[in-house]
Amino acid sequence: MSKSVHRIFLGVMVLIVGFALIFLLTNGLEYYRTGLEDRAYTAGHDTLKPSGVLGHGLGIFGSLLIIIGVASYMARKRYRFLSRMGLVKHWLEFHIFLCTLGPVLILFHTAFKFGGLVAVSFWSMVAVFLSGIAGRFIYLQIPRSIEGRELNLSEVRAMKSDLAGILKSSYNLDNDVYKKITESINLKTVSSSRYFLISLLRNLKNDRESINLLRGELKKLSLQGKDHRKIISLVKTDIKLSRRIERLDRMKNLFKYWHVAHLPFALIMLFIMVIHVGVTILFGYRWIF
C-alpha cells in the first residue's frame, strides 16, 4: 500500500466514524435529550429505543463490528498464512476503526440509558476503548520494521543518521556555524522514573525549543526553501530516534503491562455481551427478521 493510498484508507475510516456520529446525533438528539420518563411519548421512541428498529440494529451492527475487529486482528497476528495479506500496522488501524465505530453504535443503541448487568459490559467497553487509545500511543513509541516487528536497541541505533556529517558536508558549514547549530539541537533530557508522563511532556517542550533555536540559526544563514526544510526534517528525525532510544525499554515494559489491563476488560465485555444477546433472544426480541 503506497503512502497516498494509505492516507486515503485512513481518511475514509475517519470520515465513516465522523459521518456515523453526526448522522446519529442529527436524527436523535432531541430524543436523547428527553427525560427517560417522557421518551415513550416522543415521535422517535419506537425507532430509537434499544429495542426499536434503528436502536436494535445499532446494537447488532456495533457488536458485530467489535467482534470482527478483535477476531481479525488476533488472527492476523497468530496465523502465518495471513502474514502476506497486508502489514500488521494496517490491520491494527482497521482494528482500531472497527473498535471505534462499534462502541459508537452501541452507545446510541443504549439510548444513553445504562443499568443492570449490561452496564458492566458497557463500562468495560469504555475501559477497553480508552485503554486502546493509550495502547496505540505506546505502540507508536516502539520502533518497528515495515512488517511490524519490534526493533531492538542496536537496530534502532543503526537507524540514526550521521547528522553532523550530513550537515557539514552537504551545506559547507564553517566550524562556528556548525557548532551553533549542533548546540541548538542538543537534547535536554528530563529523566524521572516516578513521573514518566511529566518527563515526557517536558522533553517534548525541550525538543520544540531546540527546533525553534535551529530555525533561528538557519535564518541567520539565510537558508530558506528546500535546504531549510531538509535540515529541519533531518533534525526532527534524529531527535525522534534519540528520544525513542532513551525510552525504548520502558515503553516495551509498559506495552506488556498494558496487555494485562486491556485483555480482562475485553473478555468481560464480550462475555456479558453474549449473555445479553442470549437473554434478548430468549425473551423473544427480534429485529427485522
C-alpha positions as CSV (number, residue, x, y, z in Angstrom):
1,M,0.0,0.0,0.0
2,S,1.6,3.3,-1.1
3,K,1.6,6.4,1.1
4,S,-1.2,8.1,-0.9
5,V,-3.4,5.0,-0.8
6,H,-2.7,4.6,3.0
7,R,-3.7,8.2,3.6
8,I,-7.0,7.6,1.6
9,F,-7.5,4.4,3.6
10,L,-7.1,6.3,6.9
11,G,-9.2,9.3,5.7
12,V,-12.1,7.1,4.6
13,M,-12.2,5.4,8.0
14,V,-12.2,8.7,9.9
15,L,-14.9,10.0,7.6
16,I,-17.1,7.0,8.2
17,V,-16.8,7.3,12.0
18,G,-17.5,11.1,11.8
19,F,-20.4,10.7,9.4
20,A,-22.0,8.0,11.6
21,L,-21.7,10.2,14.7
22,I,-23.1,13.2,13.0
23,F,-26.0,11.2,11.4
24,L,-27.0,9.6,14.7
25,L,-26.8,12.9,16.7
26,T,-28.7,14.8,14.0
27,N,-31.5,12.3,13.9
28,G,-31.9,11.6,17.6
29,L,-30.5,14.5,19.6
30,E,-34.0,15.7,20.7
31,Y,-35.0,12.1,21.8
32,Y,-31.7,11.5,23.7
33,R,-32.1,14.9,25.5
34,T,-35.6,14.0,26.6
35,G,-36.0,12.6,30.1
36,L,-36.4,8.8,30.4
37,E,-40.0,9.1,31.8
38,D,-41.1,11.2,28.8
39,R,-39.4,9.4,25.9
40,A,-42.3,7.0,25.4
41,Y,-44.4,9.9,24.3
42,T,-42.0,11.2,21.7
43,A,-42.3,10.6,18.0
44,G,-39.0,8.8,17.7
45,H,-39.4,6.4,20.6
46,D,-40.4,3.3,18.6
47,T,-37.4,3.8,16.3
48,L,-34.7,4.9,18.6
49,K,-35.3,2.9,21.8
50,P,-32.9,0.0,22.4
51,S,-35.5,-2.5,21.1
52,G,-36.6,-0.2,18.2
53,V,-35.8,-0.8,14.6
54,L,-32.9,1.6,14.5
55,G,-31.8,1.2,18.1
56,H,-31.8,-2.6,17.9
57,G,-30.0,-2.6,14.6
58,L,-27.3,-0.3,16.0
59,G,-26.7,-2.8,18.8
60,I,-26.4,-5.7,16.4
61,F,-24.1,-4.0,14.0
62,G,-22.0,-2.4,16.7
63,S,-21.5,-5.8,18.4
64,L,-20.5,-7.4,15.0
65,L,-18.0,-4.7,14.3
66,I,-16.3,-5.2,17.6
67,I,-16.2,-9.0,17.2
68,I,-14.9,-8.7,13.6
69,G,-12.3,-6.1,14.7
70,V,-10.9,-8.2,17.6
71,A,-11.1,-11.5,15.7
72,S,-9.4,-10.3,12.5
73,Y,-6.5,-8.6,14.2
74,M,-5.9,-11.6,16.5
75,A,-6.0,-13.9,13.5
76,R,-3.5,-11.7,11.6
77,K,-1.0,-11.9,14.4
78,R,-1.4,-15.6,15.2
79,Y,-1.8,-17.3,11.8
80,R,1.1,-17.4,9.4
81,F,-1.0,-17.9,6.2
82,L,-2.3,-14.3,6.8
83,S,1.2,-12.8,7.0
84,R,1.1,-12.0,3.3
85,M,-2.2,-10.2,3.5
86,G,-1.1,-6.6,4.4
87,L,1.1,-5.2,7.1
88,V,0.3,-5.7,10.8
89,K,0.1,-1.9,11.3
90,H,-2.7,-1.7,8.6
91,W,-4.6,-4.5,10.3
92,L,-4.2,-2.6,13.6
93,E,-5.6,0.6,12.1
94,F,-8.5,-1.4,10.7
95,H,-9.0,-3.0,14.2
96,I,-9.0,0.5,15.8
97,F,-11.5,1.7,13.2
98,L,-14.0,-1.2,13.8
99,C,-13.5,-1.0,17.6
100,T,-14.2,2.8,17.5
101,L,-17.2,2.7,15.2
102,G,-18.7,-0.4,17.1
103,P,-18.8,1.3,20.5
104,V,-20.2,4.5,18.9
105,L,-23.1,2.4,17.5
106,I,-23.6,0.6,20.8
107,L,-23.6,3.9,22.7
108,F,-26.6,5.0,20.6
109,H,-28.2,1.5,20.9
110,T,-28.4,2.0,24.7
111,A,-30.1,5.4,24.1
112,F,-27.8,6.6,26.9
113,K,-29.6,4.5,29.4
114,F,-27.3,2.2,31.5
115,G,-28.3,-0.2,34.2
116,G,-28.0,-3.8,35.4
117,L,-25.6,-6.3,34.1
118,V,-25.4,-4.7,30.7
119,A,-23.9,-1.6,32.4
120,V,-20.9,-3.7,33.4
121,S,-20.4,-4.7,29.8
122,F,-20.8,-1.1,28.6
123,W,-18.3,0.4,31.1
124,S,-15.9,-2.5,30.3
125,M,-16.2,-1.5,26.6
126,V,-15.4,2.1,27.6
127,A,-12.4,0.9,29.5
128,V,-11.3,-1.2,26.5
129,F,-11.7,1.8,24.2
130,L,-9.8,4.2,26.5
131,S,-7.0,1.7,27.2
132,G,-6.9,1.1,23.4
133,I,-6.0,4.8,22.9
134,A,-3.2,4.5,25.5
135,G,-2.0,1.3,23.9
136,R,-1.9,2.9,20.5
137,F,0.3,5.7,21.9
138,I,2.6,3.2,23.5
139,Y,2.7,1.1,20.3
140,L,3.8,4.1,18.2
141,Q,6.7,4.8,20.6
142,I,8.3,1.4,19.9
143,P,10.2,1.5,16.6
144,R,9.2,-1.3,14.3
145,S,10.2,-2.8,10.9
146,I,8.0,-2.4,7.9
147,E,6.4,-5.8,8.7
148,G,5.6,-4.6,12.2
149,R,8.3,-6.4,14.2
150,E,9.7,-4.7,17.2
151,L,13.2,-3.4,16.7
152,N,15.9,-4.0,19.4
153,L,18.2,-1.2,20.7
154,S,21.0,-1.9,18.3
155,E,18.7,-1.9,15.3
156,V,17.2,1.5,16.4
157,R,20.7,3.0,16.9
158,A,21.6,1.8,13.4
159,M,18.7,3.9,12.0
160,K,20.2,7.1,13.3
161,S,22.0,9.0,10.5
162,D,25.3,10.8,10.9
163,L,23.6,14.1,11.3
164,A,26.7,16.0,12.0
165,G,28.5,14.7,8.8
166,I,25.4,15.3,6.6
167,L,25.1,18.9,7.8
168,K,28.8,19.7,7.4
169,S,29.3,18.1,4.0
170,S,26.0,19.0,2.3
171,Y,25.8,22.6,3.3
172,N,29.5,23.6,3.6
173,L,29.1,25.0,7.1
174,D,32.1,26.6,8.7
175,N,33.1,25.4,12.2
176,D,31.5,28.3,14.2
177,V,28.1,28.0,12.4
178,Y,28.2,24.2,12.6
179,K,28.9,24.4,16.3
180,K,25.9,26.8,16.9
181,I,23.6,24.5,15.0
182,T,24.7,21.3,16.8
183,E,24.4,23.1,20.2
184,S,20.9,24.2,19.3
185,I,19.8,20.6,18.7
186,N,21.4,19.0,21.7
187,L,18.7,17.2,23.7
188,K,17.8,18.4,27.1
189,T,16.7,15.2,28.9
190,V,14.4,15.3,31.8
191,S,14.6,11.8,33.4
192,S,12.1,10.8,36.0
193,S,11.5,7.2,37.0
194,R,8.4,8.2,39.1
195,Y,6.7,10.8,37.0
196,F,7.0,9.4,33.4
197,L,4.2,11.5,31.9
198,I,5.6,14.7,33.3
199,S,9.1,13.9,32.0
200,L,7.6,13.0,28.6
201,L,5.8,16.4,28.3
202,R,8.9,18.3,29.5
203,N,11.0,16.5,26.9
204,L,8.5,17.4,24.2
205,K,8.7,21.1,25.3
206,N,12.5,21.0,25.2
207,D,12.6,19.4,21.8
208,R,10.2,22.1,20.4
209,E,12.6,24.8,21.9
210,S,15.5,23.0,20.2
211,I,13.8,23.1,16.8
212,N,12.9,26.8,17.3
213,L,16.6,27.6,18.1
214,L,17.6,25.7,15.0
215,R,15.2,27.7,12.9
216,G,16.7,30.9,14.3
217,E,20.2,29.9,13.3
218,L,19.1,28.9,9.8
219,K,17.5,32.3,9.3
220,K,20.8,33.9,10.2
221,L,22.5,31.8,7.5
222,S,19.7,32.8,5.0
223,L,18.9,29.2,4.4
224,Q,15.4,29.0,3.1
225,G,13.3,26.8,0.9
226,K,14.4,23.3,0.2
227,D,17.6,23.4,2.3
228,H,15.8,24.9,5.3
229,R,13.1,22.2,5.2
230,K,15.6,19.4,4.6
231,I,17.7,20.3,7.6
232,I,14.6,20.7,9.9
233,S,13.4,17.3,8.7
234,L,16.7,15.6,9.4
235,V,16.9,17.2,12.8
236,K,13.4,16.2,13.8
237,T,14.0,12.6,12.7
238,D,17.3,12.5,14.7
239,I,15.6,13.9,17.8
240,K,12.7,11.5,17.5
241,L,15.0,8.5,17.2
242,S,17.1,9.7,20.1
243,R,14.0,10.0,22.3
244,R,12.9,6.6,21.3
245,I,16.2,5.1,22.2
246,E,16.0,6.8,25.6
247,R,12.6,5.2,26.5
248,L,12.7,2.0,24.4
249,D,13.0,-0.4,27.4
250,R,10.3,1.5,29.4
251,M,7.9,1.5,26.5
252,K,8.3,-2.2,25.9
253,N,7.6,-2.9,29.6
254,L,4.6,-0.6,29.5
255,F,3.3,-2.4,26.5
256,K,3.5,-5.7,28.3
257,Y,1.6,-4.3,31.3
258,W,-0.9,-2.7,29.0
259,H,-1.9,-6.1,27.6
260,V,-2.5,-7.3,31.2
261,A,-5.0,-4.4,31.7
262,H,-6.6,-4.4,28.3
263,L,-7.4,-8.1,27.8
264,P,-9.5,-8.7,31.0
265,F,-11.8,-5.7,30.2
266,A,-12.2,-7.0,26.7
267,L,-13.1,-10.5,27.9
268,I,-15.6,-9.2,30.4
269,M,-17.2,-7.0,27.8
270,L,-17.5,-9.9,25.3
271,F,-18.8,-12.4,27.9
272,I,-21.6,-10.1,29.1
273,M,-22.4,-9.2,25.6
274,V,-23.0,-12.9,24.8
275,I,-25.2,-13.2,27.9
276,H,-27.1,-10.0,26.8
277,V,-27.7,-11.3,23.3
278,G,-28.8,-14.7,24.6
279,V,-31.3,-13.2,27.1
280,T,-32.7,-10.9,24.4
281,I,-33.3,-13.9,22.1
282,L,-34.7,-15.9,24.9
283,F,-37.3,-13.3,25.7
284,G,-38.4,-13.2,22.1
285,Y,-36.9,-9.9,20.9
286,R,-36.4,-9.9,17.2
287,W,-35.1,-7.3,14.8
288,I,-36.3,-7.1,11.2
289,F,-36.2,-10.9,10.8
